[in-house]
Amino acid sequence: MADREPPGRFPPDIDLSVPSVARMYDYILKGKDNFEVDRAAVDAMLERVPEMFRFSYDSRAFLTRAVETVAAQGLDQFLDLGAGLPTNENTHQVARRVRPGARTVYVDNDPIVLAHGRAILADNPGTAFVLADIRDTDRLVSRVAATQLIDLDRPVCLMLVSLLQCVPDAHDPFGLLRRLLERLAPGSALIYSHMVSDDPATRTWLTEKVLSLGTAWGRVRTPEEAGAAFTGLDLVDPDLGAGGGPPRPVDCATWRTPGEPPADRPRGPAQRVWETAGVAFTF
Ligand SMILES: C[S@@+](CC[C@H](N)C(=O)[O-])C[C@H]1O[C@@H](n2cnc3c(N)ncnc32)[C@H](O)[C@@H]1O
């Protein structure tokens, strides 16, 4: 039973006894579209991984800086996969600040995200919400094409922010990303972050904790595993001029952050989990 929502606002076919990643994330970001089951799941994880709040906010702030950067490079089409529930500073708002005619298609496989996304975006021309699963790339691309908002013959900014940890190895997360990138025109961009840890015990604990809830989920990966997303792409320098080393994926909190040189992992040793992140272009 929804305890903060009027009845009837959620699609009837949703199993509200199992936490969903989208609603758990909404709770972390202080949204109101979540249930007790989602909040209890997050609270249990916070006991062992209190930095979850921090890197979730860092990742959203990275998304804003990354969209601004890509839009400033001239791209005006954004395909935001695993978009999550609308929050403040959504992709279309950031992109349109830089390029007022920008178009954004949001994709998620959670019907609640679709219902809320469509309701909130109803008055936004140039923006659409699509229900699709990233694991079925053909269907995803055809549903996006059906919106007629994104021209796949022109460069597109593909976004997978905090998404691929939801996809198990058995579904070949980096292979499906490759297949999606191959469908895009040259000069397209990738905005990407992935939940990682360099501590094996923390990776195992967090992965098993989420799976034990019955939630659809992949695993926390190492920074090196997550960095496979950028193979064959032209990485954007994560440095704003502070001397932080070569182009590479970095802690999302330090990607082009004013006054903060990029760092491969969080500077505070107590933070064992973070989002490794980067932006790249296709050739
Ligand atoms: C951690 S949230 C990230 C939301 C958003 N990208 C952000 O950074 O704020 C992950 C989102 O991916 C969605 N998701 C998980 N697996 C998916 C899949 N196989 N296909 C499409 N979306 C998926 C979830 O429903 C959830 O909304």
The ligand as a Tripos MOL2 file, in Angstrom:
@<TRIPOS>MOLECULE
LIG
   27    29     1     0     0
SMALL
NO_CHARGES

@<TRIPOS>ATOM
      1 C1         20.1150    3.7570  -10.0160 C.3       1 LIG1
      2 S1         18.8110    4.2500  -11.0600 S.3       1 LIG1
      3 C2         19.5850    5.5570  -11.9830 C.3       1 LIG1
      4 C3         18.6130    6.5900  -12.4730 C.3       1 LIG1
      5 C4         19.2290    7.7350  -13.2850 C.3       1 LIG1
      6 N1         19.9670    7.2720  -14.4390 N.3       1 LIG1
      7 C5         20.1280    8.5740  -12.4310 C.2       1 LIG1
      8 O1         21.3340    8.5040  -12.5610 O.co2     1 LIG1
      9 O2         19.6030    9.3280  -11.6030 O.co2     1 LIG1
     10 C6         18.7770    2.9380  -12.2960 C.3       1 LIG1
     11 C7         17.5550    2.9980  -13.2080 C.3       1 LIG1
     12 O3         17.7320    2.0320  -14.2560 O.3       1 LIG1
     13 C8         16.4970    1.3620  -14.4780 C.3       1 LIG1
     14 N2         16.8070    0.0340  -15.0290 N.ar      1 LIG1
     15 C9         17.3460   -1.0260  -14.3900 C.ar      1 LIG1
     16 N3         17.4990   -2.0620  -15.2180 N.ar      1 LIG1
     17 C10        17.0620   -1.6480  -16.4430 C.ar      1 LIG1
     18 C11        16.9600   -2.2680  -17.7110 C.ar      1 LIG1
     19 N4         17.3400   -3.5410  -17.8760 N.pl3     1 LIG1
     20 N5         16.4650   -1.5500  -18.7500 N.ar      1 LIG1
     21 C12        16.0600   -0.2620  -18.5660 C.ar      1 LIG1
     22 N6         16.1390    0.3810  -17.3690 N.ar      1 LIG1
     23 C13        16.6240   -0.3010  -16.3190 C.ar      1 LIG1
     24 C14        15.8440    1.3010  -13.1040 C.3       1 LIG1
     25 O4         14.4420    1.1210  -13.1960 O.3       1 LIG1
     26 C15        16.2350    2.6450  -12.5230 C.3       1 LIG1
     27 O5         15.2820    3.6220  -12.8190 O.3       1 LIG1
@<TRIPOS>BOND
     1     1     2 1
     2     2     3 1
     3     2    10 1
     4     3     4 1
     5     4     5 1
     6     5     6 1
     7     5     7 1
     8     7     8 2
     9     7     9 1
    10    10    11 1
    11    11    12 1
    12    11    26 1
    13    12    13 1
    14    13    14 1
    15    13    24 1
    16    14    15 ar
    17    14    23 ar
    18    15    16 ar
    19    16    17 ar
    20    17    18 ar
    21    17    23 ar
    22    18    19 1
    23    18    20 ar
    24    20    21 ar
    25    21    22 ar
    26    22    23 ar
    27    24    25 1
    28    24    26 1
    29    26    27 1
@<TRIPOS>SUBSTRUCTURE
     1 LIG1         1 GROUP 0 **** ****
